[in-house]
Amino acid sequence: MSDSIEVKVNIPSYEYDIHSLVKAFYPRSEVSVQVKERFETQSVLKLDVIFTDGQVEVVMLENEQPIKQGSLALSDTLTRKEIKDRFKRLIYQALSGYSGRRLPWGTLTGIRPTKIPTAMLENGASEEEIKAYMEETYDCSEEKIALSTEIAKWERKLLSALDYKDGYSLYVGIPFCPSTCLYCSFTSYPLGKWEKHVDDYLDALCKELDYIAEAFQGKVLNTVYIGGGTPTTLSAKQMDRLLTRIEENFDFTHVKEFTVEAGRPDSVTMEKLCAIKKHRVDRISVNPQTMKEETLKIIGRHHTVQQTKDAYLLAREAGFDNINMDLIVGLPGETKEDVAHTLNELKALAPDSITVHSLAIKRAARLNLFKDTYEEMGLENSAEIMDMTYAFCKEQGLLPYYLYRQKNMAGNFENVGYARADTVS
């Protein structure tokens, strides 16, 4: 369905939750959720959410005719979250019955589903109790419940090593890229136009780092992550300057991980890798997104498949033994067979961790601004593709250890990080 969908509610405060759930079923439709007394558009599909004393009722209309209806009682003892969970399930059942679809994550629309099993595990719940709760409350599929529970166990183990009382993590952003990718809405600037401003940016960044180091004296630095944009758009000299400033300012006694994204293969050189390696950096990423040449051109990544392989092998030659590679599934025109080809190419490289992203259509990205063009090419993601990536990573000895979700994800799936037990991030 690509037409608009209008939702009318009679009280404020739940508009965002309703919008997210309807959008999960119909990501390509314009969804309007407003508090008002009457419908105002000619939308084919409409939803009327009516709260009265002790009850919520959901009526679905197609061409002004009621086609689905449901209601449930709301007692005074329910919390706001319990009310939200119950009426979202009511809306979910109406949309699922109408569309004939079930969402893999059910009514869950938040970014971190693992928070639920994590909290339950900390309170002593069994896996069976977690499964029953997530099925009953959120209509999650068995596969996603099992995945989130498996990852919750890993997260608890990893995060237990951090200093929560006095600890902090440092993120350093480099907002420059070789080009802007089709799906990207992050703040980044093409290096070709902004190269003369990079040193000015580093001057300001170093002042900020000086301030942070002073402000956080007495605190424990847990992790450092240099991301972007693309950090390796910096020259080797600029990278060395930045890393030196960080190491001079901050106490690395308790740092558990220092990551630098070398994500764009066309920005990677041996000189830059050596500049990174001589510092305390112990993890980098070299990100193909796909190993299909045609798709790379479509999404605006100006590198080749061979450049990806060359950059990865250069990193190994430079001595890096913890290299991550990112993939995106659901890219324009890509099929299950294309994803299988990419996985096969990665098998030969044997990265230490792989992050599988489900394509998210972000509001400000070119992919969204010109989405009709790219939808014609196909934006395919499916449970079969996600299962294939899961099985592949398991076969390579990589376990799922973190998970998050974004709005408007292809297939309403998730992003999952996989790694060996000794290279989890």
C-alpha positions as semicolon CSV with decimal commas, in nm:
position;residue;x (nm);y (nm);z (nm)
1;M;0,000;0,000;0,000
2;S;0,146;0,337;-0,103
3;D;-0,156;0,564;-0,034
4;S;-0,186;0,780;0,275
5;I;-0,332;0,643;0,600
6;E;-0,519;0,867;0,842
7;V;-0,544;0,790;1,213
8;K;-0,774;0,982;1,446
9;V;-0,739;0,967;1,825
10;N;-0,954;1,143;2,082
11;I;-0,688;1,208;2,347
12;P;-0,325;1,324;2,319
13;S;0,000;1,153;2,432
14;Y;0,001;0,830;2,230
15;E;0,037;0,971;1,878
16;Y;0,403;0,874;1,832
17;D;0,348;0,512;1,940
18;I;0,053;0,473;1,705
19;H;0,238;0,633;1,415
20;S;0,541;0,404;1,460
21;L;0,326;0,092;1,464
22;V;0,119;0,182;1,158
23;K;0,437;0,284;0,973
24;A;0,591;-0,054;1,056
25;F;0,313;-0,222;0,857
26;Y;0,311;0,037;0,578
27;P;0,658;0,194;0,552
28;R;0,590;0,338;0,206
29;S;0,267;0,512;0,302
30;E;0,221;0,861;0,439
31;V;0,080;0,813;0,789
32;S;-0,097;1,096;0,970
33;V;-0,189;1,060;1,340
34;Q;-0,374;1,351;1,495
35;V;-0,595;1,431;1,791
36;K;-0,924;1,551;1,636
37;E;-1,296;1,496;1,627
38;R;-1,345;1,392;1,264
39;F;-1,153;1,253;0,968
40;E;-1,033;1,517;0,726
41;T;-0,881;1,336;0,427
42;Q;-0,991;1,100;0,152
43;S;-0,752;0,824;0,264
44;V;-0,867;0,476;0,165
45;L;-0,757;0,333;0,500
46;K;-0,844;0,503;0,829
47;L;-0,810;0,412;1,195
48;D;-1,022;0,554;1,474
49;V;-0,872;0,509;1,824
50;I;-1,123;0,601;2,095
51;F;-1,042;0,616;2,465
52;T;-1,338;0,629;2,703
53;D;-1,367;0,568;3,076
54;G;-1,223;0,223;3,135
55;Q;-1,200;0,124;2,767
56;V;-1,015;0,174;2,439
57;E;-1,178;0,094;2,105
58;V;-1,013;0,064;1,762
59;V;-1,218;0,089;1,443
60;M;-1,058;0,039;1,101
61;L;-1,235;0,182;0,797
62;E;-1,176;0,112;0,430
63;N;-1,344;0,357;0,192
64;E;-1,540;0,488;0,494
65;Q;-1,678;0,142;0,577
66;P;-1,588;-0,025;0,910
67;I;-1,399;-0,349;0,840
68;K;-1,218;-0,428;1,167
69;Q;-1,315;-0,345;1,521
70;G;-1,189;-0,433;1,865
71;S;-1,198;-0,309;2,221
72;L;-1,051;-0,386;2,559
73;A;-1,108;-0,280;2,917
74;L;-0,856;-0,055;3,093
75;S;-0,860;-0,071;3,472
76;D;-0,751;0,216;3,695
77;T;-0,461;0,008;3,828
78;L;-0,280;-0,010;3,491
79;T;0,036;0,196;3,442
80;R;0,078;0,418;3,135
81;K;0,315;0,158;2,984
82;E;0,064;-0,121;3,040
83;I;-0,209;0,085;2,873
84;K;0,021;0,159;2,580
85;D;0,122;-0,207;2,540
86;R;-0,243;-0,321;2,540
87;F;-0,385;-0,073;2,294
88;K;-0,086;-0,117;2,061
89;R;-0,162;-0,488;2,056
90;L;-0,524;-0,406;1,970
91;I;-0,410;-0,191;1,677
92;Y;-0,157;-0,457;1,576
93;Q;-0,426;-0,725;1,560
94;A;-0,645;-0,503;1,340
95;L;-0,359;-0,419;1,102
96;S;-0,232;-0,777;1,095
97;G;-0,579;-0,912;1,021
98;Y;-0,631;-0,656;0,745
99;S;-0,289;-0,692;0,580
100;G;-0,242;-1,064;0,635
101;R;0,106;-0,989;0,773
102;R;0,277;-1,042;1,105
103;L;0,573;-0,827;1,201
104;P;0,884;-1,013;1,324
105;W;0,903;-0,783;1,629
106;G;0,528;-0,758;1,680
107;T;0,426;-0,432;1,845
108;L;0,781;-0,342;1,949
109;T;0,889;-0,020;1,781
110;G;1,172;0,089;2,015
111;I;1,537;0,077;1,911
112;R;1,661;-0,175;2,170
113;P;1,438;-0,482;2,213
114;T;1,712;-0,648;2,419
115;K;1,627;-0,418;2,710
116;I;1,325;-0,639;2,784
117;P;1,501;-0,976;2,823
118;T;1,796;-0,802;2,993
119;A;1,573;-0,656;3,264
120;M;1,391;-0,987;3,307
121;L;1,718;-1,184;3,332
122;E;1,843;-0,942;3,597
123;N;1,522;-1,007;3,793
124;G;1,576;-1,382;3,778
125;A;1,331;-1,472;3,500
126;S;1,383;-1,792;3,302
127;E;1,405;-1,803;2,923
128;E;1,062;-1,964;2,912
129;E;0,917;-1,678;3,118
130;I;1,079;-1,425;2,885
131;K;0,939;-1,604;2,581
132;A;0,587;-1,617;2,726
133;Y;0,595;-1,249;2,823
134;M;0,724;-1,123;2,487
135;E;0,474;-1,335;2,296
136;E;0,178;-1,229;2,507
137;T;0,268;-0,862;2,549
138;Y;0,428;-0,777;2,214
139;D;0,338;-1,056;1,968
140;C;0,708;-1,110;1,892
141;S;0,806;-1,408;1,680
142;E;0,985;-1,700;1,843
143;E;1,295;-1,632;1,632
144;K;1,325;-1,270;1,746
145;I;1,260;-1,358;2,109
146;A;1,537;-1,618;2,095
147;L;1,774;-1,372;1,922
148;S;1,711;-1,090;2,168
149;T;1,752;-1,324;2,465
150;E;2,077;-1,467;2,331
151;I;2,213;-1,116;2,277
152;A;2,089;-0,995;2,617
153;K;2,308;-1,259;2,781
154;W;2,612;-1,134;2,589
155;E;2,536;-0,771;2,664
156;R;2,508;-0,837;3,037
157;K;2,847;-1,007;3,032
158;L;3,013;-0,731;2,829
159;L;2,864;-0,438;3,015
160;S;2,942;-0,587;3,355
161;A;3,309;-0,512;3,284
162;L;3,245;-0,136;3,252
163;D;3,269;0,115;3,535
164;Y;2,915;0,251;3,553
165;K;2,966;0,467;3,859
166;D;3,270;0,667;3,748
167;G;3,317;0,552;3,389
168;Y;3,250;0,712;3,053
169;S;3,312;0,647;2,684
170;L;3,457;0,895;2,437
171;Y;3,314;0,934;2,087
172;V;3,504;1,153;1,839
173;G;3,323;1,246;1,516
174;I;3,496;1,325;1,185
175;P;3,222;1,477;0,963
176;F;3,384;1,430;0,621
177;C;3,333;1,160;0,356
178;P;3,460;1,084;0,006
179;S;3,094;1,112;-0,106
180;T;2,747;1,105;0,048
181;C;2,583;0,763;0,029
182;L;2,228;0,725;-0,100
183;Y;2,088;0,607;0,234
184;C;2,283;0,840;0,463
185;S;2,138;1,131;0,663
186;F;2,429;1,183;0,904
187;T;2,602;1,518;0,921
188;S;2,895;1,474;0,683
189;Y;3,050;1,682;0,408
190;P;3,217;1,575;0,080
191;L;3,591;1,601;0,129
192;G;3,638;1,738;-0,223
193;K;3,452;2,057;-0,127
194;W;3,560;2,084;0,238
195;E;3,922;1,966;0,236
196;K;4,061;2,314;0,313
197;H;3,849;2,323;0,632
198;V;3,970;1,992;0,778
199;D;4,262;2,144;0,970
200;D;4,033;2,414;1,109
201;Y;3,796;2,143;1,224
202;L;4,081;1,954;1,391
203;D;4,190;2,274;1,569
204;A;3,841;2,308;1,718
205;L;3,818;1,937;1,793
206;C;4,147;1,939;1,983
207;K;4,026;2,232;2,195
208;E;3,713;2,035;2,278
209;L;3,919;1,727;2,365
210;D;4,134;1,939;2,597
211;Y;3,820;2,061;2,772
212;I;3,668;1,712;2,804
213;A;3,991;1,570;2,946
214;E;3,997;1,839;3,213
215;A;3,625;1,817;3,290
216;F;3,643;1,438;3,330
217;Q;3,951;1,419;3,548
218;G;3,894;1,154;3,812
219;K;3,657;0,961;3,588
220;V;3,740;0,625;3,427
221;L;3,765;0,611;3,048
222;N;3,606;0,283;2,932
223;T;3,618;0,301;2,550
224;V;3,718;0,534;2,266
225;Y;3,547;0,534;1,926
226;I;3,640;0,755;1,632
227;G;3,355;0,754;1,382
228;G;3,208;0,973;1,115
229;G;3,154;1,055;0,844
230;T;3,473;0,877;0,753
231;P;3,772;0,921;0,987
232;T;4,014;0,797;0,721
233;T;3,937;1,100;0,505
234;L;4,199;1,256;0,733
235;S;4,553;1,239;0,599
236;A;4,806;1,022;0,781
237;K;4,956;1,336;0,936
238;Q;4,615;1,463;1,049
239;M;4,521;1,122;1,191
240;D;4,849;1,104;1,382
241;R;4,785;1,454;1,521
242;L;4,438;1,358;1,643
243;L;4,539;1,025;1,798
244;T;4,842;1,183;1,966
245;R;4,623;1,453;2,121
246;I;4,380;1,192;2,256
247;E;4,656;0,980;2,407
248;E;4,828;1,282;2,561
249;N;4,506;1,407;2,720
250;F;4,338;1,091;2,846
251;D;4,434;0,813;3,086
252;F;4,420;0,480;2,897
253;T;4,482;0,262;3,202
254;H;4,131;0,114;3,199
255;V;4,040;0,152;2,828
256;K;3,893;-0,175;2,704
257;E;3,864;-0,086;2,335
258;F;3,985;0,184;2,095
259;T;3,810;0,177;1,758
260;V;3,871;0,381;1,443
261;E;3,633;0,349;1,150
262;A;3,825;0,302;0,826
263;G;3,490;0,237;0,668
264;R;3,534;0,361;0,312
265;P;3,787;0,145;0,125
266;D;3,865;0,431;-0,116
267;S;3,997;0,635;0,179
268;V;4,234;0,368;0,311
269;T;4,609;0,374;0,245
270;M;4,898;0,191;0,408
271;E;5,036;0,525;0,530
272;K;4,711;0,599;0,716
273;L;4,686;0,247;0,855
274;C;5,043;0,270;0,989
275;A;4,961;0,607;1,147
276;I;4,665;0,445;1,324
277;K;4,855;0,130;1,419
278;K;5,135;0,314;1,597
279;H;4,883;0,438;1,852
280;R;4,665;0,237;2,092
281;V;4,392;0,156;1,838
282;D;4,301;-0,213;1,861
283;R;3,992;-0,232;1,637
284;I;3,904;-0,089;1,294
285;S;3,628;-0,137;1,040
286;V;3,653;-0,173;0,662
287;N;3,299;-0,161;0,531
288;P;3,193;-0,302;0,193
289;Q;2,811;-0,271;0,251
290;T;2,782;-0,500;-0,052
291;M;3,014;-0,689;-0,284
292;K;2,805;-0,615;-0,591
293;E;2,970;-0,358;-0,818
294;E;2,647;-0,229;-0,967
295;T;2,492;-0,163;-0,625
296;L;2,801;0,030;-0,509
297;K;2,749;0,270;-0,799
298;I;2,377;0,308;-0,723
299;I;2,433;0,392;-0,356
300;G;2,709;0,643;-0,427
301;R;3,007;0,460;-0,284
302;H;3,289;0,542;-0,522
303;H;3,495;0,233;-0,463
304;T;3,510;-0,107;-0,625
305;V;3,480;-0,454;-0,480
306;Q;3,852;-0,503;-0,544
307;Q;3,933;-0,186;-0,348
308;T;3,742;-0,332;-0,053
309;K;3,948;-0,648;-0,066
310;D;4,271;-0,452;-0,109
311;A;4,193;-0,223;0,188
312;Y;4,113;-0,522;0,408
313;L;4,435;-0,702;0,312
314;L;4,636;-0,382;0,370
315;A;4,491;-0,365;0,721
316;R;4,597;-0,723;0,787
317;E;4,943;-0,644;0,650
318;A;4,961;-0,342;0,882
319;G;4,906;-0,578;1,176
320;F;4,538;-0,529;1,265
321;D;4,390;-0,847;1,413
322;N;4,043;-0,713;1,497
323;I;3,869;-0,594;1,180
324;N;3,495;-0,541;1,147
325;M;3,304;-0,533;0,818
326;D;2,957;-0,379;0,777
327;L;2,690;-0,507;0,539
328;I;2,353;-0,357;0,445
329;V;2,070;-0,584;0,329
330;G;1,770;-0,443;0,147
331;L;1,971;-0,216;-0,086
332;P;1,807;-0,109;-0,416
333;G;1,793;-0,390;-0,667
334;E;1,965;-0,648;-0,447
335;T;1,824;-0,998;-0,421
336;K;1,881;-1,289;-0,188
337;E;2,134;-1,422;-0,440
338;D;2,326;-1,092;-0,429
339;V;2,345;-1,107;-0,050
340;A;2,462;-1,470;-0,071
341;H;2,737;-1,359;-0,313
342;T;2,850;-1,087;-0,070
343;L;2,862;-1,336;0,217
344;N;3,069;-1,574;0,005
345;E;3,319;-1,296;-0,068
346;L;3,344;-1,218;0,304
347;K;3,405;-1,585;0,380
348;A;3,732;-1,566;0,187
349;L;3,842;-1,259;0,383
350;A;3,736;-1,393;0,727
351;P;3,675;-1,066;0,917
352;D;3,680;-1,081;1,297
353;S;3,331;-0,935;1,323
354;I;3,044;-0,854;1,088
355;T;2,761;-0,610;1,140
356;V;2,447;-0,679;0,935
357;H;2,231;-0,368;0,889
358;S;1,876;-0,374;0,756
359;L;1,839;-0,075;0,526
360;A;1,660;0,212;0,701
361;I;1,491;0,474;0,484
362;K;1,582;0,793;0,668
363;R;1,382;1,108;0,621
364;A;1,664;1,335;0,499
365;A;1,847;1,077;0,286
366;R;1,840;1,089;-0,094
367;L;1,693;0,739;-0,087
368;N;1,381;0,884;0,076
369;L;1,371;1,206;-0,125
370;F;1,368;1,005;-0,449
371;K;1,219;0,685;-0,310
372;D;0,979;0,622;-0,599
373;T;1,276;0,574;-0,833
374;Y;1,448;0,326;-0,604
375;E;1,134;0,139;-0,503
376;E;1,091;0,049;-0,870
377;M;1,428;-0,126;-0,849
378;G;1,313;-0,320;-0,543
379;L;1,411;-0,282;-0,177
380;E;1,407;-0,648;-0,081
381;N;1,460;-0,781;0,266
382;S;1,299;-1,088;0,418
383;A;1,314;-1,330;0,706
384;E;1,489;-1,568;0,467
385;I;1,769;-1,316;0,402
386;M;1,808;-1,233;0,772
387;D;1,813;-1,605;0,858
388;M;2,078;-1,658;0,590
389;T;2,306;-1,388;0,737
390;Y;2,255;-1,534;1,086
391;A;2,341;-1,887;0,969
392;F;2,645;-1,762;0,776
393;C;2,790;-1,574;1,071
394;K;2,733;-1,872;1,301
395;E;2,916;-2,096;1,052
396;Q;3,210;-1,852;1,058
397;G;3,226;-1,875;1,438
398;L;3,073;-1,530;1,486
399;L;2,808;-1,498;1,757
400;P;2,536;-1,229;1,778
401;Y;2,627;-0,993;2,061
402;Y;2,439;-0,667;2,004
403;L;2,120;-0,555;1,834
404;Y;1,937;-0,233;1,765
405;R;1,656;-0,116;1,541
406;Q;1,567;0,199;1,350
407;K;1,248;0,343;1,213
408;N;1,148;0,253;0,855
409;M;1,376;-0,050;0,828
410;A;1,341;-0,275;0,528
411;G;1,116;-0,565;0,630
412;N;1,084;-0,423;0,985
413;F;1,390;-0,619;1,091
414;E;1,703;-0,514;1,284
415;N;2,078;-0,451;1,286
416;V;2,288;-0,724;1,446
417;G;2,656;-0,732;1,536
418;Y;2,833;-1,069;1,513
419;A;3,181;-1,145;1,645
420;R;3,409;-1,411;1,780
421;A;3,399;-1,442;2,156
422;D;3,738;-1,266;2,182
423;T;3,651;-0,977;1,944
424;V;3,310;-0,861;2,066
425;S;3,294;-0,481;2,067
